[in-house]
């Protein structure tokens, strides 16, 4: 009787090991950058058995968007450009926890959406949601940093820059018109 239980146990272990090995290989293959291996996912109806852990998009980002602004003072002077949303420096602790990256990622996505809209000649970019989001972000920063006296208005600039490669000049993508500020 004991030998029958041992055979059953061995069979279960071999079957479990085979299933686990198959799952690991299928998961690893489905992470390959070539989309040929994505066919394995059609067998996963829930999308949970074969996870997609590709860490980079098909074309990973090689730049950051920088949002700058300047204000028109009450005396009619334009200030120098200053960064509205500085990109935070990296620290070792951010390997584990980097909550500020969410804000940077949202700015990247909104800026990317605006650039996409700019490529369409029939679209007035000043009427897009992306433009309004950037305008509102800059206005909030201007109101926070220039309380008294409130400037007449502000202008923002969207630039694309590698950030780490100083041999490349930034691309200045959009300069907004001056936007008047009114007291709340």
Steps between C-alpha positions, in 0.01 A plus 500: 500500500785728586655470154173603331485816716861578413428463128197727531703757694780489243252540217343800671842657558604439138170635368521809725865558407420466131206741525710753692789471251258544208345808663843655571614442141173634355522809724863561404427453130204738511730775633715493188503838320401337172121477485521153341487348849182686599298215349539311827277757668195394298483190721481717812138616499535688829826679421631393840678173430750642250587848628645769277807629678664682215673788672529725197264601227582391145677839467619607846512870580840656449410849621301692758261785454580819686233756578630853547321827561554872531274771633408848391533712812264783596765744372497330158836319529548142389688278741752239389379150419489272802417133525144438615532130567861412569591136458622375835850364533529129549588347837574141600186486713292543185588148395240385753260795524466792259159659543603824328553307178121486459486879466787498251337219303170688483680810370676283242169347386321836478792654310511202265126540438552867413783415259273245334228764461756746358571255216139531381460818294123520551532510882524828693735389777392784731159333517623153592473343842879454510559873444246588769665261747842653440355851518329421830818346642702809409232735632495317834879532525494869405230572759697304762830678438383852403228584751544874553481677271329261264666516156302614197543164335730215411628303206618140494742310285512127436846363421626149430850422625706190564607636836815291516658556160626857486608460137137527390319831510147506641207507258265787574164358403239753606498853631159604624360848456504719811209399717349775716458440872198628683456516875309203637 
